[in-house]
Amino acid sequence: MKLFQLRLLKTLLNNGMNVSRAADQHYIVQSAVSRQLGLLEEELGMPLFERRGKRLVEPTPVCKAIVQELDRIEQSLENIRAVADDYRLQTRGEIRIATTHTQAKYFLPEVMLEFRQRYPEVAIHFLQGTPVELVRMLHDGKADIAVCTEELDKDSGLESRKCYDWNHGLVLPEGHPLAAGKLTLERIAEHPVLTYIFGFTGRSKIHETFRAAGLRLDVTFAATDTDVIISYVRLGFGAGIIAKMAYSHIHDDELVLRDLSHLFPRSSTHVAWLKNKYLKQYVNDMVKLLQEHGESESWYAE
């Protein structure tokens, strides 16, 4: 059994059992794919695909199980290379961080500054996307760690650590009906609201809180970016429900910020990485910096 044969098997599955595409990706002819597949089946003593004539129809259960084992083997190979790099180039290399716009703009800058002072020869690469996309980046090996609020602590294939807790706030123009008086879910539900799209910055908690109270939130504008939401609040589109810590970095004197911690549950931002993945020393230090900086609560104003 050869590693090449197993990787060829995985490529076949990833390409919908298209032998031609698998052959092209491994720079071999189609007959070589069929021959290597036949040798592997002969060694294992069982078929790896259901066939209709010469055409591969679907993988057998044992084929799927083998590919899962190959994923672990490839992770181990990556870990071995990382161990060697760690001992050879302990202060040089790169770190790939998958994150959202909110974390990249408000939470990470000071952490990156301290990290750069410690490791001036490590290149930092940000990969931005939705929380679901960030999880996929980790599983696909495109990112070393991910930092965001949604999804990370729900995936059983990831190790995660909490960085910090945060609350939502209500931002609105002076003179808005919600700028004074006790804030309740009922009062907020009477007005147009701007907030994040689903999957970003605690939007699911906002939705669930109103739903549990039997109320419908009138979301007339949704975005991924706090700055965009605030811009349209300023234009009079409505009241904005945003991450409170993001507003503390903006200091907009034209708007009023009101606390919503008594109405919505706290959200938590996490850092995560693939289970069983070897983290180089400087990546471990990055994780520690993220936790220490988040726990200090000195980087944002309540």
Secondary structure, 3 states (H helix, E strand, C coil): CCHHHHHHHHHHHHCCCCHHHHHHHCCCCHHHHHHHHHHHHHHHCCCCEEEECCEEEEECHHHHHHHHHHHHHHHHHHHHHHHHHHHHCCCEEEEEEEECHHHHHHHHHHHHHHHHHHCCEEEEEEEECCHHHHHHHHHCCCCCEEEECCCHHHCCCEEEEEEEEECEEEEEECCCHHHCCCCCHHHHHCCCEEEECCCCCCHHHHHHHHHHCCCCCCEEEEECCHHHHHHHHHCCCCEEEEEHHHHCCCCCCCEEEEECCCCCCCEEEEEEEECCCCCCHHHHHHHHHHHHHHHHCCCCCC
